[in-house]
């Protein structure tokens, strides 16, 4: 049995910085306050800090520390650059990398969507028949050299060829029927070159293939790894899959002479692991996605059953915060990234044993099918809202200024009296209402100045949740969230949003939306207790949201938006498991909203989540109006039988769409949706943009809506 691979490792590590140093460096660079050299220096410091800390925690020996897992924006975008898959239109930009990520010089960015079933977003590569692949090993070789200068022999991590092509989309102009996977042989030429370039400098290279969990039996897997593993000049190859059971892929890998596999054992032991009896088997028993401690006895049993030769995390630790150090008031039994590394080391027999995982009872849950009246009756009851065809609105948040963030921090620290803070919130709401009236929007929002995050804000007001002080997790680029920890039964002790929604409505005669986060999204974007089925936890949250809908309605709020951007995110990767999930997810949303009267207009919103994959479930939510991200993903507009608002403005890019561009999109949408049901809105909230950007973009959005409205009368 091969034992040359280190006994303990991790598949990846957080990269935003323990104090979000990368976020601040990125935003300073984008704002023109620093140059690219300063940004790159921040990256070097963070990489060195990570390697040193992992070494201190007990990951020792050649290949124990991963490299090439750091990214300035996104590791899939890094892979596209490494493989030469940069669309020609970006090559002339001042900084092609960030032009692809964010747009530049009038160029829209590449599409962005969720990384498998996580809340991390990746940039979608474009591959066409003429894409000229070429190898650029500069980044992985550079990180190997940086680590070597510090005394560490690292293991480069590359996104595998099958996953890269399966995550890509066909480039504009590609012929009908073309799929990026059609270019596999051409791409393998480049991977062969990369592996040859890395061979003199690295003993092991990790090739990440999480797509094997979805379609592991694909002939592409067998073909790709027979060729790569058959190279005469290459490092040893560790093929890593995660986010589920990759058992179906193992026979395809076993026929190729790969040197080892890393498997996610948190979903059980694949029976086909016996095929790798004479090779390295890295057992991922410490979850890279949960913040709860690992049961050491259960983990050891899994490792034994798998015949594992090494211990690891189930996936990269990118999806959890850095450390529990500095936190207080959190429930027992937690482990963040540093603590998880310690668990890996302990399970490998290199450090102290971890304590037992707390065990709680598992209450049973029940799904009750609930519904509102028929849409036709609801639409008739909502006509007195007085809305025109192509009504305009926004998704919820307005820019979160530095002054707002400073005031929120000051009131949390006790240096700003609550009364003064609330005066500032009221003033900001009045400003937002005034801005929208001046722009001519039809349905307004209060702007959410009191909210730090669309999930954390609700968690802070619900029983059963705890929130961290510094538990930041990267969502995309410089965007980070602090997922709350759902550790107990969920209850709503008092109304959460009514005060500020009714205040905003008192300032205008136009309808103001009450803004709520849906039960599936609250659960998906939290770290959830492991002792209760996810369905049951979600239904508890649905009951709390239902109470909030009832109170908003009683306070006179006629339009209520219950967002579910994470509906697609929790979709199981395996198709056979999806129907059950969608049934209870839809039931939870309808449980939250079904108590609303016909005259109350219920909206929902989904973004950056491949909504096309769950269109029937979105339709089954039975919202009166559904807004979806569309501006960055080809502007495909589903023909819903109720209101639909395809996003016409990509808020994740600083680019401002002009009026003609928005009007063209609206005319395209009118081919699928009549003007009475077509809404006009951005594709997401505006909190990350500046007021200057928002005014310019919304002026064009409203202008386009008015022009198209006149043209269809």
Long-range contacts (C-beta under 8 A, 24 or more apart in sequence): 1-277, 1-278, 1-309, 2-259, 2-260, 2-278, 2-279, 2-280, 2-309, 3-309, 4-203, 4-236, 4-280, 5-63, 5-204, 5-236, 5-238, 5-260, 5-280, 5-282, 5-309, 5-310, 6-59, 6-60, 6-61, 6-62, 6-63, 6-64, 6-310, 7-61, 7-309, 7-310, 7-311, 7-348, 7-349, 7-350, 8-58, 8-59, 8-60, 8-64, 8-310, 8-311, 8-312, 8-344, 8-345, 8-347, 8-348, 8-350, 9-59, 9-63, 9-64, 9-65, 9-66, 9-155, 9-282, 9-310, 9-311, 9-312, 9-344, 10-54, 10-59, 10-66, 10-288, 10-312, 10-313, 10-316, 10-317, 10-340, 10-341, 10-344, 11-66, 11-157, 11-206, 11-208, 11-240, 11-242, 11-262, 11-284, 11-288, 11-312, 11-313, 11-314, 11-315, 11-316, 11-317, 12-66, 12-69, 12-157, 12-288, 12-313, 12-315, 12-316, 12-317, 12-318, 13-50, 13-54, 13-66, 13-69, 13-316, 13-317, 13-318, 13-337, 14-317, 14-318, 14-320, 14-321, 14-322, 14-337, 14-473, 14-474, 15-46, 15-50, 15-69, 15-70, 15-71, 15-318, 15-474, 16-472, 16-474, 16-478, 16-480, 17-42, 17-46, 18-49, 18-322, 18-323, 18-470, 19-470, 20-472, 20-480, 21-45, 21-46, 22-46, 22-72, 22-478, 23-478, 23-479, 23-480, 26-72, 26-73, 26-477, 26-478, 27-478, 30-98, 30-102, 30-654, 36-95, 39-72, 43-70, 43-72, 44-146, 46-70, 47-143, 47-146, 47-147, 48-146, 48-150, 51-147, 51-150, 51-152, 51-154, 52-150, 53-338, 54-341, 55-152, 57-338, 57-341, 57-342, 57-345, 58-341, 58-342, 58-345, 58-350, 58-351, 59-341, 59-344, 59-345, 60-350, 62-153, 62-203, 62-204, 63-153, 63-154, 63-155, 63-202, 63-203, 63-204, 64-155, 65-147, 65-152, 65-153, 65-154, 65-155, 66-154, 66-155, 66-156, 66-157, 66-206, 67-140, 67-143, 67-144, 67-146, 67-147, 67-154, 67-155, 67-156, 67-157, 68-139, 68-140, 68-143, 68-156, 68-157, 68-158, 69-157, 69-316, 69-318, 70-143, 72-97, 73-97, 73-98, 73-101, 73-123, 73-476, 73-477, 74-101, 74-121, 74-122, 74-123, 74-476, 74-477, 75-122, 75-159, 76-115, 76-122, 76-123, 76-124, 76-125, 76-159, 76-164, 76-167, 77-101, 77-110, 77-122, 77-123, 77-125, 78-139, 79-125, 79-158, 79-159, 79-164, 80-123, 80-125, 80-164, 81-136, 81-139, 82-135, 82-136, 82-137, 82-139, 82-140, 82-158, 82-194, 83-133, 83-134, 83-135, 83-136, 83-164, 83-187, 83-190, 84-131, 84-132, 84-133, 84-134, 84-135, 84-136, 84-190, 85-125, 85-126, 85-127, 85-131, 85-133, 85-168, 87-126, 87-171, 101-477, 102-477, 102-652, 102-653, 102-654, 102-655, 103-650, 103-653, 103-654, 103-655, 104-655, 106-655, 107-655, 108-631, 108-632, 108-650, 108-653, 108-655, 109-632, 109-650, 109-652, 109-653, 109-655, 111-169, 111-632, 111-633, 111-634, 112-476, 112-608, 112-632, 112-652, 113-608, 113-609, 113-610, 113-633, 114-568, 114-569, 114-608, 114-609, 114-610, 116-210, 116-213, 116-243, 116-573, 117-243, 117-569, 117-570, 117-571, 117-572, 117-573, 118-243, 118-289, 118-319, 118-569, 119-319, 119-473, 119-475, 119-481, 119-483, 119-524, 119-525, 119-566, 119-569, 120-318, 120-319, 120-474, 120-475, 120-476, 121-475, 121-476, 121-608, 122-167, 122-476, 124-167, 124-168, 124-169, 125-164, 125-167, 125-168, 125-169, 125-180, 126-168, 126-169, 126-170, 126-171, 126-172, 127-165, 127-168, 127-169, 127-170, 127-171, 127-180, 127-183, 128-170, 128-171, 128-172, 128-173, 128-174, 128-178, 129-174, 129-175, 129-178, 129-182, 129-183, 131-171, 131-183, 133-183, 133-186, 133-187, 133-189, 133-190, 134-190, 135-190, 135-193, 135-194, 135-197, 137-193, 137-194, 137-197, 137-198, 140-194, 140-198, 141-197, 141-198, 141-201, 144-198, 144-201, 144-202, 145-201, 148-201, 153-202, 153-203, 154-202, 155-202, 155-203, 155-204, 155-205, 155-206, 155-238, 156-198, 156-202, 156-205, 156-206, 157-205, 157-206, 157-208, 157-240, 158-191, 158-194, 158-205, 158-206, 158-207, 158-208, 159-207, 159-208, 160-207, 160-208, 160-209, 160-211, 160-224, 160-239, 161-187, 161-188, 161-191, 161-207, 161-224, 161-228, 162-209, 162-211, 162-212, 162-218, 162-220, 162-221, 162-224, 163-208, 163-209, 163-210, 163-211, 163-212, 165-220, 166-211, 166-214, 166-215, 167-211, 181-220, 184-220, 184-223, 184-224, 188-224, 188-227, 188-228, 191-228, 192-227, 192-228, 192-231, 192-234, 195-228, 195-231, 195-233, 195-234, 195-235, 195-237, 196-231, 196-233, 196-234, 198-235, 199-233, 199-234, 199-235, 202-235, 203-235, 203-236, 204-235, 204-236, 204-237, 204-238, 204-259, 205-234, 205-235, 205-236, 205-237, 205-238, 206-238, 206-239, 206-240, 206-262, 207-237, 207-238, 207-239, 207-240, 208-240, 208-241, 208-242, 209-239, 209-240, 209-241, 209-249, 210-241, 210-242, 210-243, 210-315, 212-241, 212-246, 212-248, 212-249, 212-253, 213-241, 213-242, 213-243, 213-244, 213-245, 213-246, 213-249, 213-264, 213-573, 213-574, 214-244, 214-573, 214-574, 216-241, 216-246, 216-247, 216-248, 216-249, 216-250, 216-252, 217-248, 217-249, 217-251, 217-252, 218-252, 219-252, 221-249, 221-252, 221-253, 222-252, 222-253, 222-255, 222-256, 225-252, 225-253, 225-256, 225-258, 226-255, 226-256, 226-257, 228-256, 228-258, 229-256, 229-257, 229-258, 229-259, 230-256, 230-257, 236-260, 238-262, 238-280, 238-282, 240-282, 242-284, 242-288, 242-314, 242-315, 242-316, 243-315, 243-573, 244-573, 244-574, 245-270, 246-270, 247-271, 247-272, 247-273, 248-272, 250-275, 250-276, 251-275, 260-309, 262-312, 263-306, 264-314, 264-315, 265-302, 265-303, 265-306, 265-308, 265-314, 266-290, 266-314, 268-302, 269-302, 269-305, 269-306, 270-306, 273-306, 273-307, 274-307, 276-307, 277-307, 280-309, 280-310, 281-306, 281-307, 281-308, 281-309, 281-310, 282-308, 282-309, 282-310, 282-311, 282-312, 283-308, 283-310, 283-311, 283-312, 284-312, 284-313, 284-314, 284-315, 285-311, 285-312, 285-314, 285-347, 286-311, 286-312, 286-313, 286-314, 286-335, 286-340, 286-343, 286-344, 286-347, 287-313, 287-314, 287-340, 288-313, 288-314, 288-315, 288-316, 288-317, 288-318, 288-319, 288-320, 288-340, 289-314, 289-315, 289-319, 289-320, 290-320, 290-527, 290-530, 291-320, 291-321, 291-334, 291-335, 291-336, 291-485, 291-527, 292-333, 292-334, 292-335, 292-357, 292-527, 292-529, 292-530, 293-333, 293-334, 293-335, 293-339, 293-343, 293-354, 293-355, 293-357, 293-358, 294-335, 294-340, 294-343, 294-347, 294-354, 294-357, 295-356, 295-357, 296-343, 296-346, 296-347, 296-353, 296-354, 296-356, 297-356, 299-343, 299-347, 300-347, 303-347, 310-348, 311-344, 311-347, 311-348, 312-344, 313-340, 313-344, 317-341, 318-473, 318-474, 319-473, 320-473, 320-527, 321-468, 321-470, 321-471, 321-472, 321-473, 321-482, 322-470, 322-472, 326-469, 326-470, 327-468, 327-469, 327-470, 327-471, 328-469, 329-466, 330-466, 330-468, 330-485, 331-466, 331-485, 331-487, 331-488, 332-358, 333-357, 333-358, 334-485, 336-471, 357-530, 359-531, 360-529, 360-531, 360-532, 361-531, 362-531, 362-532, 362-533, 363-489, 363-532, 363-536, 364-536, 365-532, 365-533, 365-535, 365-536, 365-539, 366-539, 367-535, 367-539, 367-583, 367-584, 367-587, 367-588, 368-587, 368-591, 369-587, 369-590, 370-587, 370-590, 370-591, 370-594, 371-590, 371-594, 371-622, 372-590, 372-593, 372-594, 372-596, 372-598, 372-602, 372-622, 373-598, 375-622, 375-624, 375-641, 375-642, 377-598, 378-598, 378-599, 378-601, 378-624, 379-624, 379-642, 380-598, 381-597, 381-598, 381-599, 382-558, 382-598, 382-599, 382-600, 382-601, 382-624, 384-599, 385-511, 385-558, 385-559, 385-601, 387-442, 387-443, 387-511, 388-442, 388-709, 389-675, 389-676, 389-678, 389-709, 389-712, 389-713, 390-666, 390-675, 390-678, 390-679, 390-680, 390-705, 390-708, 390-709, 390-712, 391-442, 391-443, 391-679, 391-680, 392-440, 392-441, 392-442, 392-443, 392-679, 392-680, 392-681, 392-701, 392-702, 392-705, 393-441, 393-442, 393-443, 393-444, 393-445, 393-513, 393-627, 393-645, 393-679, 393-680, 393-681, 394-436, 394-441, 394-445, 394-681, 394-682, 394-685, 394-686, 394-698, 395-445, 395-561, 395-563, 395-605, 395-607, 395-627, 395-681, 395-682, 395-683, 395-684, 395-685, 395-686, 396-445, 396-448, 396-454, 396-513, 396-515, 396-561, 396-563, 396-605, 396-685, 397-445, 397-447, 397-448, 397-451, 397-454, 397-685, 397-686, 397-687, 398-432, 398-435, 398-445, 398-447, 398-448, 398-449, 398-686, 398-687, 398-691, 398-694, 399-686, 399-687, 399-688, 399-689, 399-690, 399-691, 399-694, 400-449, 400-687, 400-688, 401-691, 404-428, 404-449, 408-452, 424-449, 425-449, 425-450, 425-500, 426-503, 429-500, 429-503, 429-504, 429-507, 430-507, 432-504, 433-504, 433-507, 433-508, 433-512, 435-691, 435-694, 435-695, 436-510, 437-508, 437-510, 439-695, 439-698, 439-699, 439-702, 440-702, 440-706, 441-510, 441-698, 441-702, 442-510, 442-511, 443-510, 443-511, 443-512, 443-513, 443-559, 444-504, 444-508, 444-510, 444-511, 444-512, 444-513, 445-504, 445-512, 445-513, 445-515, 446-500, 446-501, 446-503, 446-504, 446-512, 446-515, 447-504, 448-515, 448-685, 448-687, 450-500, 452-482, 453-481, 453-482, 454-517, 454-521, 454-563, 454-685, 455-481, 455-483, 455-484, 455-517, 455-521, 455-522, 455-525, 455-526, 456-481, 456-482, 456-483, 456-484, 457-496, 458-496, 458-516, 458-517, 458-522, 459-484, 459-486, 459-522, 459-526, 460-484, 461-492, 461-493, 461-494, 461-496, 462-490, 462-491, 462-492, 462-493, 462-496, 462-541, 462-544, 463-488, 463-489, 463-490, 463-491, 463-492, 463-493, 464-488, 464-489, 464-490, 464-491, 464-540, 465-490, 465-526, 476-652, 479-688, 481-525, 483-525, 483-526, 483-527, 484-526, 484-527, 485-526, 485-527, 486-523, 486-526, 486-527, 486-528, 486-529, 486-537, 487-529, 488-529, 489-540, 490-537, 490-540, 490-541, 490-543, 490-544, 491-540, 491-544, 492-544, 492-547, 492-548, 495-548, 495-551, 496-548, 497-548, 497-552, 498-548, 498-551, 498-552, 498-555, 498-557, 501-552, 501-555, 501-557, 502-555, 502-556, 502-557, 505-556, 505-557, 511-558, 511-559, 512-557, 512-559, 513-557, 513-559, 513-560, 513-561, 513-603, 514-549, 514-552, 514-557, 514-559, 514-560, 514-561, 515-561, 515-563, 516-545, 516-548, 516-549, 516-552, 516-560, 516-561, 516-562, 516-563, 517-545, 517-562, 517-563, 518-545, 518-562, 518-563, 518-564, 518-567, 518-588, 518-589, 518-592, 518-604, 519-544, 519-545, 519-588, 519-589, 519-591, 519-592, 520-564, 520-566, 520-567, 520-570, 520-585, 520-588, 520-589, 521-563, 521-564, 521-565, 521-566, 521-567, 523-566, 523-570, 524-566, 524-569, 524-570, 525-566, 534-570, 535-584, 535-588, 538-584, 538-585, 538-588, 539-584, 539-587, 539-588, 539-591, 541-588, 542-588, 542-589, 542-591, 542-592, 543-591, 543-592, 545-592, 545-593, 546-591, 546-592, 546-593, 546-594, 546-595, 549-592, 549-593, 549-595, 549-596, 550-595, 550-596, 553-596, 553-597, 553-600, 557-600, 558-599, 558-600, 558-601, 559-600, 559-601, 559-603, 560-593, 560-596, 560-600, 560-601, 560-602, 560-603, 561-602, 561-603, 561-604, 561-605, 562-589, 562-592, 562-593, 562-602, 562-603, 562-604, 562-623, 563-604, 563-605, 563-606, 564-589, 564-604, 564-605, 564-606, 564-621, 565-605, 565-606, 565-607, 565-608, 565-609, 566-609, 567-606, 567-609, 567-614, 567-617, 567-618, 567-621, 568-606, 568-609, 568-610, 568-611, 568-613, 568-614, 569-609, 571-613, 571-614, 582-614, 582-617, 582-620, 585-617, 586-617, 586-620, 586-621, 589-621, 590-620, 590-621, 590-622, 593-621, 593-622, 593-623, 601-625, 603-627, 603-643, 605-684, 607-647, 607-683, 607-684, 608-632, 608-652, 608-684, 611-638, 612-636, 612-638, 625-679, 627-679, 627-681, 627-683, 628-683, 629-683, 629-684, 630-665, 630-683, 631-657, 631-665, 631-682, 631-683, 632-683, 635-665, 635-668, 635-669, 637-668, 637-669, 637-671, 637-672, 637-673, 638-672, 639-672, 639-673, 640-673, 640-677, 642-677, 643-677, 643-678, 643-679, 644-669, 644-673, 644-677, 644-678, 644-679, 645-678, 645-679, 645-680, 645-681, 646-683, 647-681, 647-682, 647-683, 647-684, 648-680, 648-681, 648-682, 648-683, 648-701, 648-704, 649-681, 649-682, 649-683, 649-697, 649-698, 649-701, 650-682, 650-683, 651-682, 651-683, 651-684, 651-685, 651-686, 651-688, 651-689, 651-697, 652-684, 652-688, 654-689, 654-693, 656-693, 656-696, 656-697, 656-700, 657-697, 657-700, 657-701, 658-700, 659-700, 659-703, 659-704, 659-707, 660-704, 661-700, 662-700, 662-701, 662-703, 662-704, 662-705, 663-704, 663-707, 663-708, 666-704, 666-705, 666-708, 667-708, 670-708, 670-712, 675-709, 675-712, 680-704, 680-705
